[in-house]
Every structure is written in structure tokens, then in C-alpha cells.
Amino acid sequence: MVPCSEVQLARSFMGVFESQLLAPEFTALLRDPNSRTTDVIPVLDLCFLYSLVWSVGAVIDDAGRRAYTVHLRKATQKVHKLESGKLLKFERSCHIPEGGQDAHEYYVD
């Protein structure tokens, strides 16, 4: 694992996430008058997960990647209750697939 601070990890995450949100494909989806919230939310979830994997998950070694993948699979399959009482849940299409691959081996298509 590469030593880094929480601030560095958060900054890295925000940089990757911002690049995903500014990508031509995502901005076109947002500008499309026929797009609905139900079209945008799954793509936003995928961008979030991709950013998490390639920022926080980028500083760990191979053994850590396997553990990180297991943790992300579990975390994305649960429903989380937020402080406001709202529920947070990733769409089924946004789960990291089960199998032998680490989360780092998937991409947003």
C-alpha cells in the first residue's frame, strides 16, 4: 500500500469523479431532452464506483485489491440508511459482478 492521507484520497476521488462527469457521453446524456432520472442515476452510480476504485483503490497492492473488491461487492449490494433517514442503494446494474476478477479489471461501458 502506498502511504497517503485521507485528504489526498478524497482529492484523488473528486478528480477522477469530475472527469467522469465531464465526459462527453455523460454530458450528452444530461443534455438529452428525452433522458429521465432513471436513465441518469445508474450511469452516475457507475461513475462513482469507477472513481472509487481508481482513487482509493489505486493505492493498494494485489492482496489489498482482492479484499477491496470483496468489500465493494458487499457494500454495493446492501441498502444503506443515511443520516437524513433516506435510503441509499446502487442499482443492480451497478454492482461489481461476482467472479474471480478484481474491481480494477472492470470498466464503465
N, C-alpha and C positions, 0 to 999 in steps of 0.2 A: 504494500500500500504506500502511496506517495503521501507524505505528511502535508496537510493543508488545513486551513481554518474553516470554520462554518461560513464565515463571510465570503471566502474565496469560492466555496462550493455553491453558495446562493448566487453569487455574481456569475459564475460559470453557467449555472442553470438558466438564469434570466437571459444571458446572451444567446444560448442555444435556443431557448423557447422563443425569444424575439425573432430570431432568424427563421424559425418555422412559421411564425405568424405573419411575417412579411414575405414569405414565399409566394410567387405568382399564383400557384394553384390555390392556396388558401385565400388570398385576397380576391381572386376571381370568384370563388365560392361565396364569399361575403357580399360581393357586389352583384351577384346574380339575383335579379328580382324574383326568380322562382324558388330560390333557396329558402328552406324553412329551418327553424331552430333544430328540428330533429335531424336535419342534414348536417348542420354545423357542429353540434355537440360531439358526435363520435370522432370527427376529424380533430377537434380541439383536444379531446382525450388522448388520441394517438400522438399528437404533437407534444402534449405534456409528458407522456410516458417516454417518448423518444428523447426528449430533453433531459429527463431524469436519468435515463440510462447513460447518456453520453456526457453528463456533467458529473453528478455524484458517483455514478458507476464507473467513470473513466479513471479513477484514481486507485482502483483495487486490482489485486493480482488475480491469476486464474482461479485459485481456490476461493477467493472472495467473490469472484463473478458467479460461481455456481451458487454460493449461499445467497448472494444478492438476487439472483434470478428466482430462487425458491421464495424468498421474502416478497418480491414484487408480484409473483403469481398469486400468493396468498392475499396480499394487500389489495390487489385489484379485483379479486373475486368477492370480497366482503362488502357489506354496506356499512358505511361509517356515519356516525351521528356527529354533526358539527355542534359547536357551542350554541349556535342560534336555534338549535332544535331541528334544523333541516337535515335531510339525509344526502349523503354523497355516495354515488355508485357509478362505476365505469360500465359502459355499455358492453354487452357480451362480445361484440366485435372488436373491442379494445383490450381484451385480456391477452396476456402473453401466452401463446399456445403451450400446451403440455408437450413434453418430449425431451429429448436429450440436448437440445440446443440452449445455449445461454441467451439471455435477453439481448446481449450485444450482437447477436447474429441475425436479428430481425430488423426490418426497416419499414417505414411508412410508405405505403403504395396508394 
